[in-house]
Amino acid sequence: MKKFEEMDLIAPLQRALRDEKYKAPTPIQEQTIPVAVSGRDVLGCAQTGTGKTAAFALPVLNHLGQRNRKAVSQCPFVLVLAPTRELAIQISHSFSTYGKHLKLRRALVYGGVGQGNQVRAMNRGAHILIATPGRLLDLMNQGCIDLAQVEMIVLDEADRMLDMGFLPDVKRILNQLPDDRQTLFFSATMPPSIVDLSKRMLTQPVNVQIQSNSVSVDKIEQKVLLLQRNQKQESLRGIVTADDAGQVLVFTRTKRGADVVARKLDQSGVRTMAIHGNKSQNARQRALEAFRKYQVQVLVATDVAARGIDIDGITHVVNFDLPVDPESYVHRIGRTGRAGASGIAISFCTDGERRELREIQKLLGNKVRLVFEHSNGASEQLHRPSMPRTKGSTTSRSTSKRPSSRRSSTRSFAPASTANGKPKNRRKQRKGRNARQRLKQASQ
């Protein structure tokens, strides 16, 4: 099915899709929605940014919209489990968008905030419960939520739940669900523990796999800037103030780094906020809302938000620090180029981050071409090592008195010494000793 209008969806959903100008489904939507609407269990494996949320939200809303029932106090009909509160909130926004012409109630349950409003929402009754595992178990143990009437369960980002240690909680929740239910199970990767969990949850599922790692990044223009650490901040400011920059999402490796980058950008006149695990839930939500409503141009985040941000209009993703895990690179840049749109991803790479860059290239293979550029502010020494050399080739540097070697000519694109002339690391110390030995031998 090449168009949404060809799918067996109820009229209110088709109307909502027209309102959002959705015409052609993405591959994960095209393969998942028809079988899910028919009542089959689904095992979906797809990277972030492929339109996965609509792939399960539309069948859920279609199921509930056909029955037109009143919500029951404390007893949801559909349960959606997400690993993080940010992702849970994003999923709730999607249900609100697609289900705006349906009279359905939703409840959000997650930790980090008081439970009072969440308990009251469940007491009023909700057709759809979107929750993180920890807080859901707390409220179940308090008698505030009963899963006995759940007809559909969606498990989103199952591998992330495993990484965060939620697997025991998920298994305890499964024990409280009716056997007669439909299950939609989604994961970006399929490690053995996730395969075992899927076998426990699913009954004769339809497997939907979007195989290529480049699915979510093939329409994203990727660049790598080779520079020094102290050049990153000024390079970032140049990117976010360029004419083609709209909403920009910046990733740092540490929480402190996110705060520092955000503060310096904001002080330079660029409206910026930071989001990471040390921020309160209210502060994180305020930052996301301000970014979504274009009240700030730049959002600086750590990887805690990599799979929890689903905001339209992000034109650029900047990796201020390259991630240690290469798969996190895909999740990061997947915040732009959402659902088939194009985007730009720019990564800063210093000498100390070359290993991370090689791992990213190894993961993506030859399917995605990384375009290398040098920062305009880089010194002449930064440019030379990126140029290919062949045996016997010469540069202006080869005319110096210091003996050349294949190893020393290609390894480093950082300056060889600090301001006081002392070598920065052991490799450079060895190079210095070797040069001194050769000089001594030549003088004897």
Secondary structure, 3 states (H helix, E strand, C coil): CCCHHHCCCCHHHHHHHHHCCCCCCCHHHHHHHHHHHCCCCEEEECCCCCCHHHHHHHHHHHHHHHHCCCCECCECCEEEECCCHHHHHHHHHHHHHHCCCCCCCEEEECCCCCCHHHHHHHHHCCCEEEECHHHHHHHHHCCCCCCCCCCEEEECCHHHHHHCCCHHHHHHHHCCCCCCCEEEEEECCCCHHHHHHHHHHCCCCEEEECCCCCCCCCCEEEEEEECCHHHHHHHHHHHHCCCCCCEEEEECCCHHHHHHHHHHHHHCCCCEEEECCCCCHHHHHHHHHHHHCCCCCEEEECHHHCCCCCCCCEEEEEECCCCCCHHHHHHHHCCCCHHHCCEEEEEEECHHHHHHHHHHHHHHCCCCCCEEEECCCCCHHHHHHHCCCCCCCCCHHHHCCCCCCHHHHHCCCCCCECCCCCECCHHHHHHHHHHHHHHHHHHC
